[in-house]
Amino acid sequence: MHSAEKKYGKKRPIIISAQVYLLSFYESLGFVPEGEHYLEDNIEHVKMVLYVAKKNKIKKREYGYCINHD
């Protein structure tokens, strides 16, 4: 997962073709199924997308922390 983020950036969604029996596994990683199931190599698949959230920058201030939403 980290290599995909490194290669394609953190702002683009990550799209995969997942075997249906692994649906709950990919959902546990944050992927969301999109569209209908389809056959690929005679195995049922579904398109899944991981929408990568933008990280917030945290700056230390004299009296606490400030979160910047850039």
Summary of the structure (lengths in Angstrom):
residues: 70
radius of gyration: 17.2
end to end distance: 23.6
largest distance: 61.0
contacts: 139
relative contact order: 0.22
helix: 23%
strand: 47%
